[in-house]
């Protein structure tokens, strides 16, 4: 399973995102986003989170919650079982 965390905050450079990734122990790839991503997924807040299933459908949407790597692993394990 591939996972990519995308930030749409213009202040989040690759370096800022890498430091955040390392500080939180996230094993997945992080990258800066763009306007197209914001429009396609209708991002309404800077803390929107989406899990997209194998068919490209949004399977989970969250807002201002903070989750650690273990919590996200559980989310993704559930998606893999679908």
C-alpha positions as CSV (number, residue, x, y, z in Angstrom):
1,X,0.0,0.0,0.0
2,X,1.3,3.5,-0.8
3,X,0.5,6.5,1.3
4,X,1.4,10.1,0.6
5,X,0.7,13.0,3.1
6,X,0.2,16.2,1.2
7,X,0.3,19.7,2.8
8,X,-1.6,22.5,1.1
9,X,-0.1,25.1,3.5
10,X,2.1,27.4,1.3
11,X,4.5,27.8,4.3
12,X,5.2,24.0,4.3
13,X,8.3,23.6,2.2
14,X,9.8,20.1,1.6
15,X,12.3,20.8,4.4
16,X,9.5,21.8,6.9
17,X,7.5,18.7,6.0
18,X,10.5,16.5,6.3
19,X,11.3,17.8,9.8
20,X,7.6,17.4,10.8
21,X,7.7,13.8,9.5
22,X,10.8,12.9,11.4
23,X,9.6,14.6,14.6
24,X,6.4,12.5,14.6
25,X,7.9,9.3,13.4
26,X,5.7,9.1,10.3
27,X,7.1,6.4,7.9
28,X,5.2,7.6,4.9
29,X,6.2,10.2,2.2
30,X,5.2,13.8,2.8
31,X,5.0,16.4,0.0
32,X,3.8,20.0,-0.6
33,X,0.5,20.2,-2.4
34,X,-1.0,22.7,-4.8
35,X,-4.3,24.5,-5.8
36,X,-5.4,21.6,-8.0
37,X,-5.4,19.2,-5.0
38,X,-7.3,21.7,-2.9
39,X,-10.0,22.0,-5.6
40,X,-10.2,18.3,-6.5
41,X,-10.7,17.1,-3.0
42,X,-12.7,20.2,-1.8
43,X,-10.3,20.9,1.0
44,X,-12.1,23.3,3.4
45,X,-9.6,23.5,6.2
46,X,-5.8,23.2,6.5
47,X,-6.3,20.1,8.6
48,X,-8.4,18.0,6.2
49,X,-7.4,14.4,6.1
50,X,-8.6,11.9,3.4
51,X,-8.0,8.2,3.0
52,X,-8.6,7.1,-0.6
53,X,-9.3,3.5,-1.3
54,X,-8.1,1.3,-4.2
55,X,-10.8,2.6,-6.5
56,X,-9.9,6.2,-5.8
57,X,-12.9,6.9,-3.6
58,X,-12.7,8.8,-0.4
59,X,-13.1,6.2,2.3
60,X,-12.3,8.4,5.3
61,X,-12.4,12.2,5.8
62,X,-11.3,14.0,9.0
63,X,-10.7,17.5,10.1
64,X,-8.8,19.0,13.0
65,X,-7.8,15.7,14.6
66,X,-4.2,14.8,15.4
67,X,-3.3,11.2,15.0
68,X,0.0,9.5,15.6
69,X,1.6,6.9,13.3
70,X,-0.1,4.0,15.2
71,X,-3.6,5.5,14.7
72,X,-3.0,6.0,10.9
73,X,-1.7,2.4,10.6
74,X,-5.0,1.2,11.9
75,X,-6.9,3.3,9.4
76,X,-4.8,2.0,6.5
77,X,-5.0,-1.6,7.7
78,X,-8.8,-1.3,7.6
79,X,-8.6,0.1,4.0
80,X,-6.4,-2.8,2.9
81,X,-9.0,-5.3,4.2
82,X,-11.7,-3.7,2.1
